[in-house]
Amino acid sequence: MKKTILTLSAAAIALTGTAAIAAHHGKHNPDANGDGLITLAEVRAQSAEQFARMDANGDGVLNADDRAARRAEMFAKADTNGDGELSQDEMRAAREAREERRAERREARSERRAERMGDRFAKLDTDNSGGVSQAEMQAMAEARGERGGERRGMRGGKRGHGARHMMRVADTNGDKTVTRAEFDAAVAARFAKADADGDGSITEAERKAAREQMREERREKRAERRGQ
């Protein structure tokens, strides 16, 4: 069995960890019963589905073999006549299908952005006048400054960065293959990190904090790349 790190595996762990917890819309919403709280059981249920999708060859681990299986699956899907080769028409059809999926994802992202902008505007328009005054803008700026100071004060030590860090955390025995047990342990650790008060469920406020933390980690990673 190949032991090469499968980057997509790390991305799956990141998705089912903080990212899935922080998200609260569409297919990434782990709040299955819609009560506004995310429990570890809900996160584990979603992560189990994600693991199954990523485990392309069904061998119970995530590694380079899954990447090869995924490539073979994609080729077979594009090879519509099953002759073992891709014709120009088949390649064109596969490309058009990819472009259509990308367009659908862009549209979904645009809708989510519009929804978030509407929510932000409603929060800014504290007197419900239908417009935002200079005083309301100033209040927002001051609130952001206070929250930024609190986050900086809470920051300590080095944080891990992105999918590579998640892969290192999940791959506890260092064999560059992530088992289901390692995957589940990484998900539980991420849940515990987001569950700030340790009550076994993650509230909207804790989700927002997790999103802010992810944004900060991305900013730090970009800064680190620029400094190299």
Secondary structure, DSSP 4 states (H G I P E B T S, - for coil): ------HHHHHHHHIIIIIHHH--SGGG---TT-SS-EEHHHHHHHHHHHHHHH-TT-SSEESHHHHHHHHHHHHHHH-TT-SSS--HHHHHHHHHHHHHHHHHHHHHHHHHHHHHHHHHHHHH-TT-SSS--HHHHHHHHHHHHHHHHHHHHH--SPPP-HHHHHHHHH-TTSSS-EEHHHHHHHHHHHHHHH-TT-SSEE-HHHHHHHHHHHHHHHHHHHHHHHH-
